[in-house]
Amino acid sequence: MANPTSKRFITVDYEEVLELTVTLRECLPPDHLVHFVVDVIALLDLSCIYVHYGERGGSAYAPEILLGLLFYGYATGVFSSRKIEKGTLESIPFRYVAGGMHIDHDTVATFRKTFLPEIRELFVQILVLAHVVGVLTLGNISLDGSKIHADASKSKAGSYKRLGELEEQLRQEVEELLALGEQADQVELPEDMVIKDEITFRKNRLADLAIAKAVLETRAQERYEAELAEYEATMHAREEKARQTGHRPRGRAPQPPVPGPRDKDQYNFTDPESRIMKNSTDSGFNQHYNVQVAVEQESFLIVSNTLSNHPNDYGEAIPTLDAIPARIGQPEAAALDNGYFSEHNIAEMEARGIDPYIATGREPHHRNWKTYFAEQTAPPPEDASLTVKMAHKLRTEIGRAIYRLRKCTVEPVIGIIKEVLGFRQFSLRGLAAAAGEWCLVCLAFNLKRLHKLLVVC
């Protein structure tokens, strides 16, 4: 369309632009994240990966290239192998990592799935590198968890009650088909119907249902044992409080747990190892995994990560602390929210030489400053309950200093992973594969954070 005014404009000849020649050096400044990713990979010991390559066969892409694509992709919110493949054609940083080669998504996906166990070793090496250059000195840490959507649809799940109904229905259909087979010579069957195939199909479904029910029954037993331990601990705490106060605790006493599966217990046929968990964002329920991170309070680096299919957090604290690499030291203290509060966790942390600061209840919002900075109360007596002792510990000057950093360290890290990077669903299925991908996410976050600490600042 012609310019209707007399105003002059700067225009573009797009045919001429297509002939422009540019270099990647012009497009990527020296402090670009992709340079940092490539440089860090060059410092890593990749023998744990190279040992899996044999001498036979054609030439393979160097692990450094594929790691670079994965690390840079996850650090910039590109998690799909197909999008990474597209990036090697259309994105300048991805073209730089790939050396101008077009690497197909199958190669990227296969490499990621094959070397997930080795990713954890590389995660540790990057932490050691941060420790060597003086960025990471393990002091106090914050620990928290979140729910990440599994690569499974809730519509592909069935309740224990529904599984039983389907099982009964399929058994009846098998009996009907067997009876029909005996009368096949006398009854006209629908076109293309093969009775043997129909029976085999239903028997296979029955076998799948039997596996699903067995899994739910095992989970129910594990849940019962955990709930029974929690019930006994609660009753012990009530008895202790009654002994100290001389009065029966207010409120109803908790009911003992009931063994066995419940009608609404869910099994997902797409990813059986994922679980239905409450979604904190909309109070709904979806197929999730429970991810955990421990974050060093000074550097904001993730020093350990774990993943489970347990809906509750209280059993995840110790495994996450134990996942901290010995090569970077041991934390002095750890701040955790009330979801981790238990006598077992406190005892285990103290046995490891880690000073626990765990909230004993939910913190009220918009707490009055006079309440927050109120004078410290007198230390509780020796026979005080664990809850009373911990509550006093959190009111001390050092307790307030350590615990108040929890919300501005670990929670922002999880927020960045979910909101900025956009990691809200796993690409891989199964407990081990999802744990490996979560480690890859944490590794990529650490690379981005290290780049900020060492290069940009």
Summary of the structure (lengths in Angstrom):
residues: 457
radius of gyration: 28.6
end to end distance: 47.9
largest distance: 93.4
contacts: 1290
relative contact order: 0.14
helix: 51%
strand: 11%
